[in-house]
Amino acid sequence: MTDIDNDIKTMIIEELELEDLSVEDIETEAPLFGDGLGLDSIDALEIGLALQKRFNVKIDANSEQNKDHFRSVASLRDFVLAQQAQ
């Protein structure tokens, strides 16, 4: 597990106030929505805002790719790394 994976997991736990979860409870490749962690669209907005603040990335609200970016911790990591490389 990478540091950025842990940072994203910690951010999700803190932003969504998921006190009953630890970083180890969130699987990097598991879905964040639906059958996975069970997050919803409001959670996605909160995560998006937190990602912008913490990692200084830009998220286009109208992008068709957002669903792919927010699929899992791994896909969020890849998105953040790609944004930071630009």
PyMOL Python script that loads the backbone (N, CA, C, O; Angstrom):
from pymol import cmd

cmd.read_pdbstr("""\
ATOM      1  N   MET A   1       0.853  -1.183   0.000  1.00  0.00           N
ATOM      2  CA  MET A   1       0.000   0.000   0.000  1.00  0.00           C
ATOM      3  C   MET A   1       0.894   1.241   0.000  1.00  0.00           C
ATOM      4  O   MET A   1       1.870   1.313   0.747  1.00  0.00           O
ATOM      5  N   THR A   2       0.559   2.194  -0.827  1.00  0.00           N
ATOM      6  CA  THR A   2       1.382   3.394  -0.936  1.00  0.00           C
ATOM      7  C   THR A   2       0.925   4.470   0.042  1.00  0.00           C
ATOM      8  O   THR A   2      -0.171   4.405   0.597  1.00  0.00           O
ATOM      9  N   ASP A   3       1.786   5.456   0.239  1.00  0.00           N
ATOM     10  CA  ASP A   3       1.450   6.567   1.127  1.00  0.00           C
ATOM     11  C   ASP A   3       0.225   7.325   0.629  1.00  0.00           C
ATOM     12  O   ASP A   3      -0.628   7.725   1.421  1.00  0.00           O
ATOM     13  N   ILE A   4       0.142   7.519  -0.678  1.00  0.00           N
ATOM     14  CA  ILE A   4      -1.004   8.266  -1.207  1.00  0.00           C
ATOM     15  C   ILE A   4      -2.302   7.472  -1.025  1.00  0.00           C
ATOM     16  O   ILE A   4      -3.358   8.059  -0.793  1.00  0.00           O
ATOM     17  N   ASP A   5      -2.227   6.145  -1.129  1.00  0.00           N
ATOM     18  CA  ASP A   5      -3.410   5.323  -0.845  1.00  0.00           C
ATOM     19  C   ASP A   5      -3.877   5.577   0.585  1.00  0.00           C
ATOM     20  O   ASP A   5      -5.061   5.804   0.834  1.00  0.00           O
ATOM     21  N   ASN A   6      -2.929   5.535   1.519  1.00  0.00           N
ATOM     22  CA  ASN A   6      -3.266   5.775   2.924  1.00  0.00           C
ATOM     23  C   ASN A   6      -3.802   7.184   3.140  1.00  0.00           C
ATOM     24  O   ASN A   6      -4.736   7.384   3.916  1.00  0.00           O
ATOM     25  N   ASP A   7      -3.212   8.161   2.454  1.00  0.00           N
ATOM     26  CA  ASP A   7      -3.684   9.543   2.567  1.00  0.00           C
ATOM     27  C   ASP A   7      -5.133   9.667   2.092  1.00  0.00           C
ATOM     28  O   ASP A   7      -5.951  10.330   2.730  1.00  0.00           O
ATOM     29  N   ILE A   8      -5.434   9.028   0.974  1.00  0.00           N
ATOM     30  CA  ILE A   8      -6.798   9.084   0.427  1.00  0.00           C
ATOM     31  C   ILE A   8      -7.773   8.373   1.367  1.00  0.00           C
ATOM     32  O   ILE A   8      -8.867   8.875   1.627  1.00  0.00           O
ATOM     33  N   LYS A   9      -7.379   7.220   1.867  1.00  0.00           N
ATOM     34  CA  LYS A   9      -8.253   6.487   2.799  1.00  0.00           C
ATOM     35  C   LYS A   9      -8.492   7.298   4.071  1.00  0.00           C
ATOM     36  O   LYS A   9      -9.622   7.382   4.554  1.00  0.00           O
ATOM     37  N   THR A  10      -7.442   7.886   4.607  1.00  0.00           N
ATOM     38  CA  THR A  10      -7.567   8.715   5.808  1.00  0.00           C
ATOM     39  C   THR A  10      -8.469   9.908   5.534  1.00  0.00           C
ATOM     40  O   THR A  10      -9.306  10.259   6.366  1.00  0.00           O
ATOM     41  N   MET A  11      -8.303  10.531   4.378  1.00  0.00           N
ATOM     42  CA  MET A  11      -9.126  11.671   3.999  1.00  0.00           C
ATOM     43  C   MET A  11     -10.598  11.265   3.927  1.00  0.00           C
ATOM     44  O   MET A  11     -11.465  11.988   4.418  1.00  0.00           O
ATOM     45  N   ILE A  12     -10.883  10.113   3.319  1.00  0.00           N
ATOM     46  CA  ILE A  12     -12.269   9.631   3.215  1.00  0.00           C
ATOM     47  C   ILE A  12     -12.856   9.424   4.612  1.00  0.00           C
ATOM     48  O   ILE A  12     -13.977   9.855   4.886  1.00  0.00           O
ATOM     49  N   ILE A  13     -12.111   8.775   5.481  1.00  0.00           N
ATOM     50  CA  ILE A  13     -12.585   8.513   6.844  1.00  0.00           C
ATOM     51  C   ILE A  13     -12.850   9.822   7.585  1.00  0.00           C
ATOM     52  O   ILE A  13     -13.880   9.969   8.243  1.00  0.00           O
ATOM     53  N   GLU A  14     -11.920  10.769   7.478  1.00  0.00           N
ATOM     54  CA  GLU A  14     -12.071  12.047   8.182  1.00  0.00           C
ATOM     55  C   GLU A  14     -13.190  12.892   7.609  1.00  0.00           C
ATOM     56  O   GLU A  14     -14.018  13.410   8.358  1.00  0.00           O
ATOM     57  N   GLU A  15     -13.230  13.040   6.286  1.00  0.00           N
ATOM     58  CA  GLU A  15     -14.223  13.915   5.653  1.00  0.00           C
ATOM     59  C   GLU A  15     -15.643  13.395   5.825  1.00  0.00           C
ATOM     60  O   GLU A  15     -16.582  14.174   5.992  1.00  0.00           O
ATOM     61  N   LEU A  16     -15.796  12.080   5.782  1.00  0.00           N
ATOM     62  CA  LEU A  16     -17.141  11.500   5.872  1.00  0.00           C
ATOM     63  C   LEU A  16     -17.479  11.056   7.292  1.00  0.00           C
ATOM     64  O   LEU A  16     -18.535  10.476   7.543  1.00  0.00           O
ATOM     65  N   GLU A  17     -16.560  11.342   8.216  1.00  0.00           N
ATOM     66  CA  GLU A  17     -16.742  11.005   9.630  1.00  0.00           C
ATOM     67  C   GLU A  17     -17.115   9.533   9.817  1.00  0.00           C
ATOM     68  O   GLU A  17     -18.095   9.200  10.483  1.00  0.00           O
ATOM     69  N   LEU A  18     -16.313   8.674   9.216  1.00  0.00           N
ATOM     70  CA  LEU A  18     -16.523   7.221   9.296  1.00  0.00           C
ATOM     71  C   LEU A  18     -15.666   6.654  10.425  1.00  0.00           C
ATOM     72  O   LEU A  18     -14.757   5.860  10.187  1.00  0.00           O
ATOM     73  N   GLU A  19     -15.966   7.071  11.659  1.00  0.00           N
ATOM     74  CA  GLU A  19     -15.148   6.706  12.807  1.00  0.00           C
ATOM     75  C   GLU A  19     -15.051   5.203  13.041  1.00  0.00           C
ATOM     76  O   GLU A  19     -14.095   4.730  13.656  1.00  0.00           O
ATOM     77  N   ASP A  20     -16.034   4.454  12.557  1.00  0.00           N
ATOM     78  CA  ASP A  20     -16.023   3.007  12.775  1.00  0.00           C
ATOM     79  C   ASP A  20     -15.112   2.269  11.797  1.00  0.00           C
ATOM     80  O   ASP A  20     -14.973   1.050  11.890  1.00  0.00           O
ATOM     81  N   LEU A  21     -14.487   2.989  10.861  1.00  0.00           N
ATOM     82  CA  LEU A  21     -13.579   2.383   9.892  1.00  0.00           C
ATOM     83  C   LEU A  21     -12.147   2.826  10.147  1.00  0.00           C
ATOM     84  O   LEU A  21     -11.894   3.925  10.639  1.00  0.00           O
ATOM     85  N   SER A  22     -11.216   1.943   9.799  1.00  0.00           N
ATOM     86  CA  SER A  22      -9.802   2.307   9.825  1.00  0.00           C
ATOM     87  C   SER A  22      -9.274   2.217   8.398  1.00  0.00           C
ATOM     88  O   SER A  22      -9.954   1.705   7.509  1.00  0.00           O
ATOM     89  N   VAL A  23      -8.066   2.714   8.187  1.00  0.00           N
ATOM     90  CA  VAL A  23      -7.444   2.665   6.865  1.00  0.00           C
ATOM     91  C   VAL A  23      -7.392   1.222   6.367  1.00  0.00           C
ATOM     92  O   VAL A  23      -7.608   0.956   5.185  1.00  0.00           O
ATOM     93  N   GLU A  24      -7.104   0.298   7.275  1.00  0.00           N
ATOM     94  CA  GLU A  24      -7.005  -1.120   6.897  1.00  0.00           C
ATOM     95  C   GLU A  24      -8.344  -1.721   6.459  1.00  0.00           C
ATOM     96  O   GLU A  24      -8.371  -2.720   5.740  1.00  0.00           O
ATOM     97  N   ASP A  25      -9.449  -1.117   6.890  1.00  0.00           N
ATOM     98  CA  ASP A  25     -10.783  -1.618   6.538  1.00  0.00           C
ATOM     99  C   ASP A  25     -11.177  -1.297   5.099  1.00  0.00           C
ATOM    100  O   ASP A  25     -12.072  -1.936   4.546  1.00  0.00           O
ATOM    101  N   ILE A  26     -10.522  -0.319   4.494  1.00  0.00           N
ATOM    102  CA  ILE A  26     -10.870   0.103   3.144  1.00  0.00           C
ATOM    103  C   ILE A  26      -9.908  -0.554   2.167  1.00  0.00           C
ATOM    104  O   ILE A  26      -8.707  -0.286   2.188  1.00  0.00           O
ATOM    105  N   GLU A  27     -10.446  -1.417   1.308  1.00  0.00           N
ATOM    106  CA  GLU A  27      -9.621  -2.082   0.304  1.00  0.00           C
ATOM    107  C   GLU A  27      -9.342  -1.113  -0.848  1.00  0.00           C
ATOM    108  O   GLU A  27     -10.239  -0.422  -1.331  1.00  0.00           O
ATOM    109  N   THR A  28      -8.097  -1.082  -1.268  1.00  0.00           N
ATOM    110  CA  THR A  28      -7.663  -0.142  -2.295  1.00  0.00           C
ATOM    111  C   THR A  28      -8.417  -0.322  -3.604  1.00  0.00           C
ATOM    112  O   THR A  28      -8.736   0.662  -4.271  1.00  0.00           O
ATOM    113  N   GLU A  29      -8.704  -1.556  -3.981  1.00  0.00           N
ATOM    114  CA  GLU A  29      -9.363  -1.835  -5.263  1.00  0.00           C
ATOM    115  C   GLU A  29     -10.882  -1.978  -5.141  1.00  0.00           C
ATOM    116  O   GLU A  29     -11.566  -2.108  -6.156  1.00  0.00           O
ATOM    117  N   ALA A  30     -11.413  -1.956  -3.935  1.00  0.00           N
ATOM    118  CA  ALA A  30     -12.858  -2.150  -3.734  1.00  0.00           C
ATOM    119  C   ALA A  30     -13.644  -0.925  -4.181  1.00  0.00           C
ATOM    120  O   ALA A  30     -13.160   0.201  -4.068  1.00  0.00           O
ATOM    121  N   PRO A  31     -14.846  -1.141  -4.684  1.00  0.00           N
ATOM    122  CA  PRO A  31     -15.690   0.001  -5.083  1.00  0.00           C
ATOM    123  C   PRO A  31     -16.010   0.889  -3.886  1.00  0.00           C
ATOM    124  O   PRO A  31     -16.225   0.397  -2.777  1.00  0.00           O
ATOM    125  N   LEU A  32     -16.040   2.192  -4.117  1.00  0.00           N
ATOM    126  CA  LEU A  32     -16.405   3.121  -3.053  1.00  0.00           C
ATOM    127  C   LEU A  32     -17.916   3.268  -2.942  1.00  0.00           C
ATOM    128  O   LEU A  32     -18.437   3.601  -1.877  1.00  0.00           O
ATOM    129  N   PHE A  33     -18.615   3.021  -4.036  1.00  0.00           N
ATOM    130  CA  PHE A  33     -20.059   3.220  -4.079  1.00  0.00           C
ATOM    131  C   PHE A  33     -20.765   1.886  -4.279  1.00  0.00           C
ATOM    132  O   PHE A  33     -20.148   0.910  -4.706  1.00  0.00           O
ATOM    133  N   GLY A  34     -22.058   1.844  -3.971  1.00  0.00           N
ATOM    134  CA  GLY A  34     -22.830   0.620  -4.169  1.00  0.00           C
ATOM    135  C   GLY A  34     -22.388  -0.483  -3.225  1.00  0.00           C
ATOM    136  O   GLY A  34     -22.348  -0.297  -2.009  1.00  0.00           O
ATOM    137  N   ASP A  35     -22.059  -1.626  -3.792  1.00  0.00           N
ATOM    138  CA  ASP A  35     -21.732  -2.806  -2.995  1.00  0.00           C
ATOM    139  C   ASP A  35     -20.438  -2.690  -2.206  1.00  0.00           C
ATOM    140  O   ASP A  35     -20.220  -3.458  -1.269  1.00  0.00           O
ATOM    141  N   GLY A  36     -19.589  -1.760  -2.559  1.00  0.00           N
ATOM    142  CA  GLY A  36     -18.318  -1.607  -1.864  1.00  0.00           C
ATOM    143  C   GLY A  36     -18.492  -0.916  -0.522  1.00  0.00           C
ATOM    144  O   GLY A  36     -19.121  -1.454   0.390  1.00  0.00           O
ATOM    145  N   LEU A  37     -17.937   0.268  -0.410  1.00  0.00           N
ATOM    146  CA  LEU A  37     -17.995   1.035   0.832  1.00  0.00           C
ATOM    147  C   LEU A  37     -19.396   1.603   1.079  1.00  0.00           C
ATOM    148  O   LEU A  37     -19.725   1.987   2.201  1.00  0.00           O
ATOM    149  N   GLY A  38     -20.215   1.655   0.027  1.00  0.00           N
ATOM    150  CA  GLY A  38     -21.601   2.089   0.172  1.00  0.00           C
ATOM    151  C   GLY A  38     -21.794   3.589   0.219  1.00  0.00           C
ATOM    152  O   GLY A  38     -22.766   4.072   0.799  1.00  0.00           O
ATOM    153  N   LEU A  39     -20.882   4.331  -0.385  1.00  0.00           N
ATOM    154  CA  LEU A  39     -21.000   5.785  -0.393  1.00  0.00           C
ATOM    155  C   LEU A  39     -22.059   6.227  -1.395  1.00  0.00           C
ATOM    156  O   LEU A  39     -22.478   5.447  -2.250  1.00  0.00           O
ATOM    157  N   ASP A  40     -22.496   7.496  -1.286  1.00  0.00           N
ATOM    158  CA  ASP A  40     -23.502   8.017  -2.205  1.00  0.00           C
ATOM    159  C   ASP A  40     -22.995   9.293  -2.884  1.00  0.00           C
ATOM    160  O   ASP A  40     -21.840   9.682  -2.708  1.00  0.00           O
ATOM    161  N   SER A  41     -23.862   9.931  -3.655  1.00  0.00           N
ATOM    162  CA  SER A  41     -23.446  11.092  -4.450  1.00  0.00           C
ATOM    163  C   SER A  41     -23.026  12.279  -3.582  1.00  0.00           C
ATOM    164  O   SER A  41     -22.132  13.033  -3.965  1.00  0.00           O
ATOM    165  N   ILE A  42     -23.648  12.452  -2.433  1.00  0.00           N
ATOM    166  CA  ILE A  42     -23.241  13.525  -1.515  1.00  0.00           C
ATOM    167  C   ILE A  42     -21.826  13.253  -1.008  1.00  0.00           C
ATOM    168  O   ILE A  42     -21.010  14.169  -0.902  1.00  0.00           O
ATOM    169  N   ASP A  43     -21.542  11.988  -0.697  1.00  0.00           N
ATOM    170  CA  ASP A  43     -20.192  11.603  -0.273  1.00  0.00           C
ATOM    171  C   ASP A  43     -19.179  11.906  -1.372  1.00  0.00           C
ATOM    172  O   ASP A  43     -18.065  12.350  -1.092  1.00  0.00           O
ATOM    173  N   ALA A  44     -19.569  11.665  -2.623  1.00  0.00           N
ATOM    174  CA  ALA A  44     -18.677  11.939  -3.754  1.00  0.00           C
ATOM    175  C   ALA A  44     -18.327  13.418  -3.821  1.00  0.00           C
ATOM    176  O   ALA A  44     -17.179  13.778  -4.082  1.00  0.00           O
ATOM    177  N   LEU A  45     -19.314  14.273  -3.587  1.00  0.00           N
ATOM    178  CA  LEU A  45     -19.063  15.720  -3.587  1.00  0.00           C
ATOM    179  C   LEU A  45     -18.072  16.101  -2.487  1.00  0.00           C
ATOM    180  O   LEU A  45     -17.150  16.884  -2.712  1.00  0.00           O
ATOM    181  N   GLU A  46     -18.273  15.540  -1.301  1.00  0.00           N
ATOM    182  CA  GLU A  46     -17.384  15.843  -0.177  1.00  0.00           C
ATOM    183  C   GLU A  46     -15.971  15.340  -0.453  1.00  0.00           C
ATOM    184  O   GLU A  46     -14.995  16.028  -0.153  1.00  0.00           O
ATOM    185  N   ILE A  47     -15.861  14.149  -1.020  1.00  0.00           N
ATOM    186  CA  ILE A  47     -14.546  13.599  -1.360  1.00  0.00           C
ATOM    187  C   ILE A  47     -13.883  14.465  -2.425  1.00  0.00           C
ATOM    188  O   ILE A  47     -12.689  14.754  -2.347  1.00  0.00           O
ATOM    189  N   GLY A  48     -14.665  14.874  -3.417  1.00  0.00           N
ATOM    190  CA  GLY A  48     -14.124  15.715  -4.477  1.00  0.00           C
ATOM    191  C   GLY A  48     -13.559  17.024  -3.955  1.00  0.00           C
ATOM    192  O   GLY A  48     -12.475  17.444  -4.361  1.00  0.00           O
ATOM    193  N   LEU A  49     -14.290  17.669  -3.056  1.00  0.00           N
ATOM    194  CA  LEU A  49     -13.820  18.922  -2.467  1.00  0.00           C
ATOM    195  C   LEU A  49     -12.554  18.691  -1.640  1.00  0.00           C
ATOM    196  O   LEU A  49     -11.613  19.483  -1.694  1.00  0.00           O
ATOM    197  N   ALA A  50     -12.545  17.615  -0.887  1.00  0.00           N
ATOM    198  CA  ALA A  50     -11.382  17.299  -0.059  1.00  0.00           C
ATOM    199  C   ALA A  50     -10.155  16.987  -0.923  1.00  0.00           C
ATOM    200  O   ALA A  50      -9.041  17.389  -0.588  1.00  0.00           O
ATOM    201  N   LEU A  51     -10.362  16.277  -2.025  1.00  0.00           N
ATOM    202  CA  LEU A  51      -9.250  15.979  -2.945  1.00  0.00           C
ATOM    203  C   LEU A  51      -8.666  17.267  -3.511  1.00  0.00           C
ATOM    204  O   LEU A  51      -7.447  17.414  -3.608  1.00  0.00           O
ATOM    205  N   GLN A  52      -9.536  18.194  -3.881  1.00  0.00           N
ATOM    206  CA  GLN A  52      -9.078  19.465  -4.440  1.00  0.00           C
ATOM    207  C   GLN A  52      -8.231  20.226  -3.426  1.00  0.00           C
ATOM    208  O   GLN A  52      -7.198  20.795  -3.778  1.00  0.00           O
ATOM    209  N   LYS A  53      -8.668  20.236  -2.170  1.00  0.00           N
ATOM    210  CA  LYS A  53      -7.935  20.953  -1.131  1.00  0.00           C
ATOM    211  C   LYS A  53      -6.615  20.254  -0.786  1.00  0.00           C
ATOM    212  O   LYS A  53      -5.557  20.884  -0.753  1.00  0.00           O
ATOM    213  N   ARG A  54      -6.692  18.965  -0.534  1.00  0.00           N
ATOM    214  CA  ARG A  54      -5.528  18.237  -0.018  1.00  0.00           C
ATOM    215  C   ARG A  54      -4.459  18.013  -1.081  1.00  0.00           C
ATOM    216  O   ARG A  54      -3.267  18.126  -0.796  1.00  0.00           O
ATOM    217  N   PHE A  55      -4.880  17.693  -2.311  1.00  0.00           N
ATOM    218  CA  PHE A  55      -3.918  17.321  -3.347  1.00  0.00           C
ATOM    219  C   PHE A  55      -3.785  18.366  -4.452  1.00  0.00           C
ATOM    220  O   PHE A  55      -3.033  18.175  -5.408  1.00  0.00           O
ATOM    221  N   ASN A  56      -4.517  19.468  -4.318  1.00  0.00           N
ATOM    222  CA  ASN A  56      -4.450  20.554  -5.295  1.00  0.00           C
ATOM    223  C   ASN A  56      -4.722  20.067  -6.724  1.00  0.00           C
ATOM    224  O   ASN A  56      -3.973  20.367  -7.654  1.00  0.00           O
ATOM    225  N   VAL A  57      -5.804  19.316  -6.868  1.00  0.00           N
ATOM    226  CA  VAL A  57      -6.202  18.818  -8.187  1.00  0.00           C
ATOM    227  C   VAL A  57      -7.465  19.543  -8.626  1.00  0.00           C
ATOM    228  O   VAL A  57      -8.188  20.112  -7.808  1.00  0.00           O
ATOM    229  N   LYS A  58      -7.714  19.515  -9.914  1.00  0.00           N
ATOM    230  CA  LYS A  58      -8.918  20.123 -10.473  1.00  0.00           C
ATOM    231  C   LYS A  58      -9.850  19.010 -10.936  1.00  0.00           C
ATOM    232  O   LYS A  58      -9.438  18.089 -11.640  1.00  0.00           O
ATOM    233  N   ILE A  59     -11.097  19.110 -10.534  1.00  0.00           N
ATOM    234  CA  ILE A  59     -12.101  18.129 -10.933  1.00  0.00           C
ATOM    235  C   ILE A  59     -13.167  18.858 -11.731  1.00  0.00           C
ATOM    236  O   ILE A  59     -13.807  19.783 -11.231  1.00  0.00           O
ATOM    237  N   ASP A  60     -13.352  18.439 -12.965  1.00  0.00           N
ATOM    238  CA  ASP A  60     -14.372  19.030 -13.830  1.00  0.00           C
ATOM    239  C   ASP A  60     -15.713  18.372 -13.502  1.00  0.00           C
ATOM    240  O   ASP A  60     -15.911  17.184 -13.756  1.00  0.00           O
ATOM    241  N   ALA A  61     -16.617  19.147 -12.942  1.00  0.00           N
ATOM    242  CA  ALA A  61     -17.911  18.618 -12.510  1.00  0.00           C
ATOM    243  C   ALA A  61     -18.700  17.994 -13.650  1.00  0.00           C
ATOM    244  O   ALA A  61     -19.542  17.127 -13.415  1.00  0.00           O
ATOM    245  N   ASN A  62     -18.440  18.420 -14.878  1.00  0.00           N
ATOM    246  CA  ASN A  62     -19.195  17.916 -16.025  1.00  0.00           C
ATOM    247  C   ASN A  62     -18.487  16.787 -16.764  1.00  0.00           C
ATOM    248  O   ASN A  62     -18.959  16.337 -17.808  1.00  0.00           O
ATOM    249  N   SER A  63     -17.379  16.333 -16.242  1.00  0.00           N
ATOM    250  CA  SER A  63     -16.611  15.306 -16.930  1.00  0.00           C
ATOM    251  C   SER A  63     -17.288  13.942 -16.835  1.00  0.00           C
ATOM    252  O   SER A  63     -17.736  13.522 -15.767  1.00  0.00           O
ATOM    253  N   GLU A  64     -17.350  13.278 -17.953  1.00  0.00           N
ATOM    254  CA  GLU A  64     -17.897  11.923 -18.005  1.00  0.00           C
ATOM    255  C   GLU A  64     -16.968  10.929 -17.310  1.00  0.00           C
ATOM    256  O   GLU A  64     -17.394   9.833 -16.946  1.00  0.00           O
ATOM    257  N   GLN A  65     -15.723  11.299 -17.128  1.00  0.00           N
ATOM    258  CA  GLN A  65     -14.727  10.408 -16.528  1.00  0.00           C
ATOM    259  C   GLN A  65     -14.781  10.376 -15.007  1.00  0.00           C
ATOM    260  O   GLN A  65     -14.138   9.525 -14.392  1.00  0.00           O
ATOM    261  N   ASN A  66     -15.527  11.278 -14.391  1.00  0.00           N
ATOM    262  CA  ASN A  66     -15.571  11.333 -12.930  1.00  0.00           C
ATOM    263  C   ASN A  66     -15.991  10.008 -12.313  1.00  0.00           C
ATOM    264  O   ASN A  66     -15.451   9.595 -11.287  1.00  0.00           O
ATOM    265  N   LYS A  67     -16.944   9.351 -12.932  1.00  0.00           N
ATOM    266  CA  LYS A  67     -17.407   8.067 -12.390  1.00  0.00           C
ATOM    267  C   LYS A  67     -16.242   7.073 -12.335  1.00  0.00           C
ATOM    268  O   LYS A  67     -16.113   6.315 -11.374  1.00  0.00           O
ATOM    269  N   ASP A  68     -15.401   7.082 -13.365  1.00  0.00           N
ATOM    270  CA  ASP A  68     -14.232   6.205 -13.381  1.00  0.00           C
ATOM    271  C   ASP A  68     -13.217   6.622 -12.328  1.00  0.00           C
ATOM    272  O   ASP A  68     -12.633   5.772 -11.656  1.00  0.00           O
ATOM    273  N   HIS A  69     -13.003   7.933 -12.180  1.00  0.00           N
ATOM    274  CA  HIS A  69     -12.028   8.433 -11.201  1.00  0.00           C
ATOM    275  C   HIS A  69     -12.433   8.071  -9.775  1.00  0.00           C
ATOM    276  O   HIS A  69     -11.575   7.790  -8.937  1.00  0.00           O
ATOM    277  N   PHE A  70     -13.715   8.077  -9.501  1.00  0.00           N
ATOM    278  CA  PHE A  70     -14.213   7.850  -8.144  1.00  0.00           C
ATOM    279  C   PHE A  70     -14.615   6.393  -7.881  1.00  0.00           C
ATOM    280  O   PHE A  70     -15.293   6.106  -6.894  1.00  0.00           O
ATOM    281  N   ARG A  71     -14.209   5.499  -8.738  1.00  0.00           N
ATOM    282  CA  ARG A  71     -14.579   4.089  -8.612  1.00  0.00           C
ATOM    283  C   ARG A  71     -13.994   3.445  -7.354  1.00  0.00           C
ATOM    284  O   ARG A  71     -14.691   2.708  -6.657  1.00  0.00           O
ATOM    285  N   SER A  72     -12.717   3.716  -7.059  1.00  0.00           N
ATOM    286  CA  SER A  72     -12.033   3.081  -5.934  1.00  0.00           C
ATOM    287  C   SER A  72     -10.916   3.992  -5.438  1.00  0.00           C
ATOM    288  O   SER A  72     -10.629   5.022  -6.048  1.00  0.00           O
ATOM    289  N   VAL A  73     -10.299   3.613  -4.347  1.00  0.00           N
ATOM    290  CA  VAL A  73      -9.132   4.364  -3.858  1.00  0.00           C
ATOM    291  C   VAL A  73      -8.030   4.321  -4.910  1.00  0.00           C
ATOM    292  O   VAL A  73      -7.350   5.321  -5.142  1.00  0.00           O
ATOM    293  N   ALA A  74      -7.852   3.165  -5.547  1.00  0.00           N
ATOM    294  CA  ALA A  74      -6.816   3.027  -6.579  1.00  0.00           C
ATOM    295  C   ALA A  74      -7.069   3.985  -7.746  1.00  0.00           C
ATOM    296  O   ALA A  74      -6.131   4.605  -8.246  1.00  0.00           O
ATOM    297  N   SER A  75      -8.314   4.111  -8.182  1.00  0.00           N
ATOM    298  CA  SER A  75      -8.602   5.011  -9.302  1.00  0.00           C
ATOM    299  C   SER A  75      -8.463   6.472  -8.881  1.00  0.00           C
ATOM    300  O   SER A  75      -8.058   7.306  -9.692  1.00  0.00           O
ATOM    301  N   LEU A  76      -8.789   6.797  -7.636  1.00  0.00           N
ATOM    302  CA  LEU A  76      -8.562   8.155  -7.136  1.00  0.00           C
ATOM    303  C   LEU A  76      -7.065   8.458  -7.089  1.00  0.00           C
ATOM    304  O   LEU A  76      -6.635   9.549  -7.463  1.00  0.00           O
ATOM    305  N   ARG A  77      -6.281   7.494  -6.631  1.00  0.00           N
ATOM    306  CA  ARG A  77      -4.823   7.653  -6.591  1.00  0.00           C
ATOM    307  C   ARG A  77      -4.281   7.932  -7.983  1.00  0.00           C
ATOM    308  O   ARG A  77      -3.494   8.859  -8.174  1.00  0.00           O
ATOM    309  N   ASP A  78      -4.700   7.132  -8.953  1.00  0.00           N
ATOM    310  CA  ASP A  78      -4.231   7.307 -10.329  1.00  0.00           C
ATOM    311  C   ASP A  78      -4.619   8.682 -10.870  1.00  0.00           C
ATOM    312  O   ASP A  78      -3.835   9.328 -11.565  1.00  0.00           O
ATOM    313  N   PHE A  79      -5.826   9.121 -10.550  1.00  0.00           N
ATOM    314  CA  PHE A  79      -6.291  10.442 -10.976  1.00  0.00           C
ATOM    315  C   PHE A  79      -5.425  11.543 -10.360  1.00  0.00           C
ATOM    316  O   PHE A  79      -4.978  12.450 -11.062  1.00  0.00           O
ATOM    317  N   VAL A  80      -5.193  11.462  -9.060  1.00  0.00           N
ATOM    318  CA  VAL A  80      -4.385  12.472  -8.353  1.00  0.00           C
ATOM    319  C   VAL A  80      -2.979  12.509  -8.929  1.00  0.00           C
ATOM    320  O   VAL A  80      -2.451  13.586  -9.207  1.00  0.00           O
ATOM    321  N   LEU A  81      -2.371  11.347  -9.109  1.00  0.00           N
ATOM    322  CA  LEU A  81      -1.004  11.296  -9.650  1.00  0.00           C
ATOM    323  C   LEU A  81      -0.939  11.877 -11.058  1.00  0.00           C
ATOM    324  O   LEU A  81       0.011  12.583 -11.397  1.00  0.00           O
ATOM    325  N   ALA A  82      -1.953  11.581 -11.884  1.00  0.00           N
ATOM    326  CA  ALA A  82      -1.994  12.114 -13.252  1.00  0.00           C
ATOM    327  C   ALA A  82      -2.131  13.636 -13.223  1.00  0.00           C
ATOM    328  O   ALA A  82      -1.470  14.332 -13.994  1.00  0.00           O
ATOM    329  N   GLN A  83      -2.981  14.153 -12.343  1.00  0.00           N
ATOM    330  CA  GLN A  83      -3.179  15.600 -12.219  1.00  0.00           C
ATOM    331  C   GLN A  83      -1.902  16.290 -11.745  1.00  0.00           C
ATOM    332  O   GLN A  83      -1.555  17.363 -12.238  1.00  0.00           O
ATOM    333  N   GLN A  84      -1.207  15.680 -10.795  1.00  0.00           N
ATOM    334  CA  GLN A  84       0.001  16.276 -10.248  1.00  0.00           C
ATOM    335  C   GLN A  84       1.159  16.237 -11.245  1.00  0.00           C
ATOM    336  O   GLN A  84       2.086  17.042 -11.153  1.00  0.00           O
ATOM    337  N   ALA A  85       1.108  15.311 -12.187  1.00  0.00           N
ATOM    338  CA  ALA A  85       2.170  15.177 -13.179  1.00  0.00           C
ATOM    339  C   ALA A  85       2.052  16.233 -14.276  1.00  0.00           C
ATOM    340  O   ALA A  85       3.001  16.456 -15.027  1.00  0.00           O
ATOM    341  N   GLN A  86       0.894  16.880 -14.371  1.00  0.00           N
ATOM    342  CA  GLN A  86       0.665  17.876 -15.434  1.00  0.00           C
ATOM    343  C   GLN A  86       1.354  19.171 -15.135  1.00  0.00           C
ATOM    344  O   GLN A  86       1.266  20.113 -15.922  1.00  0.00           O
TER     345      GLN A  86
END
""", "prot")
cmd.dss("prot")
cmd.show_as("cartoon", "prot")
cmd.util.cbc("prot")
cmd.orient("prot")
